[in-house]
Amino acid sequence: MKPETQWLIEKWGMPKDASEAVDKLFAAHKEGSTACKVEAPASIFGKAAGATDCDMVSPLVLIEHEGARYLQTRWFFEAEQKIARSLKELNAEAPVDCSPEKLATYFPEEGRQRDAAAMALAKRLTVITGGPGTGKTYTLARILALLIDGGIDPKSIQLTAPTGKAADRMKEAVNEACAGLGDGLRAKLEAASSSSKTIHSLLGHHPGKNTCIHHAGHRLPCRILIVDECSMVDTMLWNALLEALPDDIRLILLGDPNQLESVGRGNVFSEIAQSKALAGSRVHINKSRRFADRPAISGLALAIEERKDEDAVRLLAQNQDSACPQGLFWSESTGMTQLLKNLPPAVLEAMQTVAFAPTPDEALQALSNVRILTSHRIQTSGSDAVFPEIDTLLTGQNPSRKILNRPIIINRNDPETGLRNGEVGIVYSGGDELKVYFEKHETMGISKLPDHSPAWTITIHRSQGSEYENVLVVLPKKSDSPLATRQLLYTAITRAKQNLFVFGPAEVIQKAIQSPAKRTTLLEWHLQHLSQEA
């Protein structure tokens, strides 16, 4: 029996007969769910669980939905209820004056991007979904340009994302999309993008106290808020963010609902992207430009998205040439020994470029060209298992050759150094002492680093929000791995910009495509419930 269940029995007099159902709920929490389906009758929980319309504030809530009964903690019930209420209130008209001619100036081509812009100018809530390379950030930059051109103060615009890497990449992508807008407007747009920061930083989150400076009683000082990589945001962070929004906010959400869910609990963005109640505030951009000259990668991504496992394996089977002529290569090799024996030349050469770059700055730049992604961190097929063999592999026939640069990744936010979880640096051994170099931080001695790990390889989860020229994906050996899911596979292969190398058995790939990650949440129920009340 779980400690939480024991507490409900002791403090709320819950009958022991309910312990199995409640244990199931807390086990579901560990898998990312916020609720679970139960067969037990409502009466079995006693005073510990109440119906949604019950006056008693019980620690558990029972919900009847589509002929089934679901159990949820009061904490998640209220969080999802608040999220649904905030989204419903945001799903309203708030037109900004903009002539069709001006809209066509910023978006010369008719299509989904122009539709997204028109929606962002007409409504308080706009949800822009799409896969990699579909132009979500380009669309965002042009929307912001339209708003600024229409008189919106750039200082009232705030950009945010769940991780530091994603926040930085959004800023860079918006600035790149400014080309051709004119110097004055471009300068204002760059000023707006300079505000990009993590959601935790935006809210002023204090990790020790688990409190935020900005909340319902002290709202965020912005008129327009853009949130990127929304699939990475968990339920409680969504709740905190939406609660802190000012009443006149215009909210623009961007993301790919096919990617991995948040590390925390919930599946909020995926539900937003599918909710019937929010359909009028959503635009899906489906034309990818990134893989225009890499049809094999785009074809594989589409097969995964559409759950066509046989098409995916057939396409992979047609691309077993390690020269990667179409940008895709597949090997059924499993295990690190086989991987290192069959490492594609393009990946090895890119890693050697990093290892032997004469300066750490050149090594950092080269590191964006290559990454090995694994489903696990610690196991025989995990990212940590590769590290001991990497040095031997890189030096090859010349073991006396000195490796100058080794990549590392930060494992937690560190206020003292300013380093954030997921930031990658280079340990440089070309000087008198080991020093670590980062793109946006001062050089420091290795003894000052917070918790970190080697980063020749990283997990697929940690790669989310990043892109690399050459990506090698190492999948689990067996199809019964709980990590072999459609979202994991889709996220991994869409990190590649030029060349994708997939190592894993066909049965693992097929099982993953047919196995979506299953999280039980009740946000859609809350949205429907509020819509029926209106």
N, C-alpha and C positions, 0 to 999 in steps of 0.2 A: 504494500500500500504506500502511495506517495505521501510525503509530508503534508502537502496541501490538502489532500483528501482527509488525512487524519485530523487536520485543523477544522475542517468542515464538520466532521463528526463530533469533535469535542466542543467547539464553540457554537455551532448552529444546530446541534442535535440531529444531524443528518443520519438517517438509517444506514446501517452498514451494507444493506442490500444495494445501495446506490454507488458503492465504492468502485465497482468495476467500470461503470459508465463514466464516472468522474476521472478515474485514472486514465481512461481512454482520451478524455479531453486534454488533460495535461500532457499526455504523450503526443497528441496532435500538435500541441503548441511547439514542441521540439522540432517537428517537421515543417513548421512555418504556417500552420493553420491558425485561425482565430476562433474556430468553432468545430464541433463534430456532430455527426448524425448519431442519434441514439434510438434504441428500440424500447427502452424501459418506459413504463407509464409515468406520467407527470407526478403522480402521487408518491412515487418511491423516493423522491428527493426531500420530502418534508418541507420545512421552512427555508431550507438552503437555496431553493430555486423557485422563482416566481415567473408568471407570464409577463409579457411585455406591458400589459395594461394593469398590472398589479400595483397597488399603492405601496406595498412593502418593498423596501430596497434590499433585496436579497443578494448575496454574493454571486449567485448563478442565475441565468435567465434561460427560459425555455421558449423556443420560437417554432411555430408551426408554419412550414413553408413547402408548397407544392406536394402536400400529402405526407410529408415527413416531419419528424421532430428533431430539432437541433438544440444542442446545449452550448452555452457560451458564458464566459465570465462577465460579470457586470462591467469590468474595466474595458474589455474589448467591445461589449455591446454599446456602451456609451461613446467610445471612440468612433466606431463605425457610424453610429447614429449622427454624431456631430459632423463627420466628414460628409455624409450624405446630405445633411441639412445645408452645409456650406456650399456644396456643389449645386444643389437645387437653387439656392439664392443667387449664385453666380450665373446660372444658366438663364440670363435675362438680356433683353435688348439694351444697348447703350451706344447708339450710332454716333460716329465721328464724321464730320463733314468731309467728304472726299468725292470729287467728280469721277465719273467713269473714265474720263480722259487721263486724269492723273494716275488712276489705278493702272491703266494700260501702259502708261509711261514707265512705271516701275516693274510691271509684269507684262512685257510685250506679247508673250504667248498665252493664249487661253489654256486653261487646264486647272489641275488641282492646286498648284501653287497660287494662282490668282484667286481661286475659290477660298483658300485658307486666308489670304490677305483680306478679302472682302468680309469674311466672317470675323476676323480679328478687329476690323473697323466697325462692325455692327453689334458685337456682343461682348459681354464682360468676360465670358469664358470661351476660350478656343483651345481645342485639343488637336494637335497635329501629330499624326502617326505616320510611320513609314520605315522601311528597312534602310540599311546603310547605303549612302551615296544617292539617296533620293532627293536631296536638296532641302532637308528640313531647316538646317541652319541658314542656308542661302535665303530661303523664304522668310525666316525670322528677321534676318538683317534688312531685307527690303520692307517688311512690315514696320520695323522700327524707324526706318528712313521715312516712310510715309507719315508716321505719327509725329516725328520730329519736324518734318516739313510742314505739317499741319499745326505746329505751334506747341507741341508737348516739350517741356523742359527735359533735356537729357538727364539732369540730376534726379528727376523723379522716376527714372527707369532703373530697375534692379534686375540683374541676372544672377541665377543661382543654380546649383547642381549638387547632388548628394556627396560627391567626392572632390578633393582638390584637383585631381587630374581632369575630371570632367568639367569642372568650372574653368580651368585654364584653357582647355581645348575649345570650349564654347566661345570664350573671349577671342581666341586666335581665329576660329572659324568665322565669327562675325566680322572681324577686322579684314580677313581675306575677301569676304563677300562685299566689302565696301567699294571695291574697284569700280570706277566708272560713275560714281555718284556725285562727283564734284568735290573740290577741296573743302569748302565750308561745311557741307552736309557730312562728308566723311569724317571730319574732325569732331563733329558733334556725336556721330555714331560711335566713334572710337572712345569718346568720353563716356558714353553710356555703357559700353562694353567693359570699360575699366572697372566697373563696380562688381564684376563677376566674383562670387565667393561661394563657399559651401553653405548648405542650408543651416548646419549647426552654427557656423560663424555668423550668418545673417541673423539668426534668432538670438545670438548671444548666449549659447548653451553653456552651462557650467557643469562639467561632467561629474565633479565631486558631489554636488548638491542635486544634480539632475533637474535643474531649473533653467528657465530662459529669461533673458532681459525683456524680450518682446513676447507678449501673450495677449489674451483678450482684453486685459486692462491697460496695456501699453502697446499699441499697434505699430506695425512697421511703417516707417516714413517713406512710402513710395506710392505712386499712382499706377504703375505698370510693373508687373512681376512676371518674369520668364523663368520657367523651371525646365531644365534639360535632363536627359537620362532618367525620366520619371519612373521607369520600371525598377530602379534601384532603391526607391524610397519605401520604407516600411510603414505600417499602419499608424504607429504612434508618432512618427515624424510627420506624416501627412496631417495628422490631427493637430499637432503643435503649430505647423506652418499655416494651415487654413484658419486656425483660431486667431492667429496674429495679423491677419490681413485687414487693412482698413476697409471701411464700408464702400468706398468709391473705387476699389481696385479693379484693374483690368488684368486678368490672369491668362497667360499663354503657356500651355503645357506641351512639351515635345518628348517623343520617345518611340521606342519600338516594342510593342507588347509581346512580340515573339521571343524576346531575349529572356535571360534568367530573371527570376523574381528577386526581390530584395533579400539580403542576408537575414534581416529580421522577419517578423511575422506579417502575414498579409499578402495580398496580391492586388493592391489598389489600382494601379495604372491599367493592368489588364482588364479589370472590371469596368473602369472608366471607358476604356476603348471599345467595350462590347455592350455597354449599358444602353437599353432602349430609351431610358429616360433622358440620356444626354446625347442622343443621336444628332440632334440639331446643332450641337456645338462641336462637332467632330469632322475632320477632313483627313482622309488617308491618301498619302502621296505614294504612288506605286511605280513610278518610272525611275529606275536606278541608272545613274550616270557613271558610278565608280567602276562597274564591271562591264562597261560598254565594249572594251577590247578583251574581256575575260569572260566569255559566255559560259565556260564550264563552271566557274565559281557561282555565277548568278543562277545557272540552271540547278546546281546543287542546293543553293539556298532556297530556291522556289520549291524544289521537290520536298525539302524538309518542312517548309512552311505549309505545304498542301498535303503533308502526310503520305507522300508517294514513295514508300521505302524501296520498292522494286526499281522505280525510275532512278532513285539516288544511287543504288548499288550498280545499276547498269551504266550510269554515267561515270562512276568511279572506275569501273572495270575498263572503260575506254581510255583512261588516263593513268596508265601504270608505267609511263616513261619518266624517269627521274629528271630528265632535262626540262620537264614541265612546259612544253610548248604552248599549251593553252592556259597556263597559270594554275593548273591543278595536277596533283600527283597523289596516288593512293598505294599504300602497301598494307598487307594484312599482318605484317610483323607485329609481334607483341613483346613486351618486356624491354627493359633498358639495354640489355646486352644486344638484342637484335636491332634496337633503334640505333645504337651507336655504331654498329657494323654497317648499317644501311643509311646513315645520315646523308641526306641529299647534298651534293656539292655546293649548291647555292646557299644552303643554310650554314654549312661549315665555313665557307669563305666569308660570309657575313659576320659570323662569330669571331673568326680570326681577325677580321678588320677591327672589331672592337678591342679584342685582347691585345693587339700589337700596335694600336694607334699611338703615334708619338706623344700626343697630349691628351689629357682627360677630356677636354672640350670636344676634340675630334671623336673620342670614344663615345661620349654621350650622344653626339649627333649620329654616329654609326649604329648605336643601339636601337634607334627607332626603326632600323631596317630589318630587325630579326627578333623573334621570340619563340621559344618552345612553350606550348601550353599543355597542361595536364589536367585531368579531372580530379586527381587526388594530390594532396601535398605530401603526405607521409604514407607510403606503401611502396611495393616493389615497382609499381608503374607511376609513382608520384613524382612531383617536382623535386623533392629533396633527394630522391634516389639517384638523380642524374649527376648532381654536383661533384661527387668524388671522382668521377670518370672524365670530367670535362677537361681538366688540365692536360691529361695524357692525350686526349683527342686533339686538342688545339695545337700542341707542340709537334704532334705527328712524328716524323722521322728525325726531328732535331730536338731531343728532350732538354738540351742545354739552353735552348732559346728561352729568354725570360718573358713571362707574361706580365705586361705592364698594367693592364686594366681588368678589374673584375667587377661586374655589376652587383649591386645590392638593392633590396627593397625595404622600405620602412614599414614596420608592422603595427604601429599605433601613432596617434597624434601626440606630439610632444611640444607643449607650450614653451618650454625653455629654449629649444633650438628653432621653433617655428616649423619643424618638419611635420608633414602630414602622412597619415596612413596611406600606403600605396605609392609614395614618391620613390623614384628610382635614382640612384646615384652611382658613381664610379669610384671604387677604391683604387687609387693610383700608387704604384710601388716604384715609380721611376725616380723618386727623390731620395733624400736622406731618411725620411720616415713615411709611414703609411698615412696618406691623407685622402679624404673623401670629398668628391666634387658633385655638386648638384646644379641644375640649370638656374634656379632662382634663389639660391642660398649661398652664404659665404662658405668658403672651404673650411673644413674642420678636421681635427685629428680623429682617428677612428675610435679613440676612447670616449669621445663625447657623444657618439651616436646612441640614440635610443634603440629599443629592440628592433632587430633587422634580420633579414635572411638573404642568402645568395639569390641572385635573380637572373641567372642564365635561363632558368625556367621559372614560370609562375603558374598558378592555377587559373583555370578558365574564369572562375569567379573574379579573380583580381584583375583580369585583363579587360573586364567589361568597361566600356567607355573609352578604350584605347584602340589604336590602329597601328599596324606594322606592315612594312613592305613584304616581308617573308614570314609566314606563320607555319609552324609545324605543330600539329595537334596530335597528342597521344591519348587515345581513348582507353577505357577500362578493358581488361582482358576478357571479362565474362559479361554476358548479356544480362545477368541477374544483378548487376551492380545498381544500387539505388541512385547513383549519379548519372547513369546512362539514360538521360531524358532528352526529349526533343529540344527544349529550351537550351540545355547545355551544349548540344551539338550545333544548334543554330548560332548561338553566341560565339562559339569557338571559330567556326568557319568564316563568319562575317567580320572577324578582326583583321583579315588579310586584305591588303590593298593591291598587291601584284601577284604573289605566288602563294598557293596554299598546298601544304603537304599533310596528308591525313594518314596516320598509322593506327590501324585497328581492324578487328575482324568484321566481316560482312554482317554476321548475325548480331553483333553489338550495335552496329549502325542501324540495321533494320528495327531492332527492338527499341532503340532510342527514339527513332522517328515515330513509332507507334505508342510511345510512352510519355505523354505529357506530364510534367510535374503536377501533382495533385494537391492543391491546398483548398481546404474548406473555409470559406469566409461567408459573411452574410451582408456585405456592403450592398449588393444588388437588391437584396430583400429590403434593406432600409430605403434605398432609392425608390423602389416600387411602392413601398408603404407610404412614403411622403407624397408621391405623385397621386396616389389614390385619395389622400387627404385633401389635396388642393381642390 
